[in-house]
Amino acid sequence: MSTEPRTAQVSVFVTKSLEIDEPDWCAGHGDDRAQYKVDITHYGPEHTITAPSGEELFRAMLSQSPFSSVDRTIGLYVETGDFTGTRTPEEVEQLADALVQAAEQLRALGQELAAVLGGENR
């Protein structure tokens, strides 16, 4: 029987503050929980695109994951709202009109993204 102490090597999750460059369009980082560096994402102000009825159609914001191993480009992150459901012919027409208006707003956000990518607001 050996009298030397046994050792084991274990992985540990070490956390410490990390200072990162933040683009001008970033809305800040309110969530300061520990995370992996590759999980850091910059988000711009959130834009909610609604139908005239107030129903949320889309949520969109500029985003970038500067330490990602997959894609580091700035893009427009778009989530769909909960507009799933059965509709009457009139409601279908209203939804179609709302989607046309939403498309205009998404195009405007796409132009904002183009300006950021063109270096106008980094």
N, C-alpha and C positions, 0 to 999 in steps of 0.2 A: 504494500500500500504506500502510495506516494505522499510525502509530507508537504509538497509544494502546493500553493493555493491554485485552484482551478480558475480559469478565466473564460469569458465568453465575449464575443464581439456582437453588439446589438446596434441597430440603426435607431437614431433618435431624430425627432423633428425639432430643429432649433429655429426659434423665431427671433428676429431682430428687425428694427426699423430699416427701411430701404428708401433712400432719397432717389426719386426718379424725375425726369423731365416731364412736364405736363403741357400739352398743347393749349393754345389760347382758347380753343373751342370747348375744352373739357369743363364739365360742370362740377368737378371736384370729386373727392373720394370720401364720402361720409362713412363708409363701412371700413373700419380699420382692423377687422379680424385677420388673424394670421392666414396666409395663403401662399401657394407656390408662386414664384416669380412669373412663370408662364401663364398663370391665371389672371394676372393684372390686366384690366381693361379700362380704357378711358371711354367715358360716355359723355356726349354733349347733352344739351337741354332736351328733355322729352317733349315731343309734339304729339298731342292726341288729336286724331282726325275723326270727327263725328259726323253722323248724318244730321239733317235738320231736326229730326226727332230727338236728338241727344244720344242716340245709340252709338257706342264706340265702334268704329270700323277698323282703324289702324292706330298703332303707336309707333313712332319712328324717332330715331336719334342717331347722330354720328357716333361711330365707335371705332376703336382700334385696340388691338392687343399687341403692344410693342415688343413683347418678349416671346411671342408665340413661336412654336417650332413649325407651324403650318402656314399661317398667313398673317403678315404684319401690316397690311395695307389698311388705310382708313376707308371705311365704308359706311353705308346707311343701314343700320339695323332696323328691320321692320317686323313688327308683330301684328298678327291679325286679331281683331276684336272678336267678340262673341255675337256675330250676327247670323248665326245658324238658326233656322227655324222655318216653319211653314208660313207662307204668305198668300194673301189674296192677290188677284191681278193688279189692283191699285197699289198695294204694298210692294209688289215686285217692281212696278214702274218707279215708285219712290226710291227703292233701294238702288235701282239702276242709275237714277239721277244723282243720288248721293255718291255712288262709286265714281261717276264722271267728275264730280267736284273733288273727291278724294284724290283722284289721279292728278288733278291740277296741283293740289297741295304736295303730293309726292314728287311731282316734277320740280316744284320750287325747292324742295329739300335736296333733290338731286343736283340742282344748280348750285346750291350752297356747298354740297360735297365737292363739286367740280372746282369751285373757287378755293376751297381748302386744299385740294390736291394740286391746284395751280400755284400754291404758295401765297395766296392772298391773305390767309388767316391761319397761320400755323401757330 
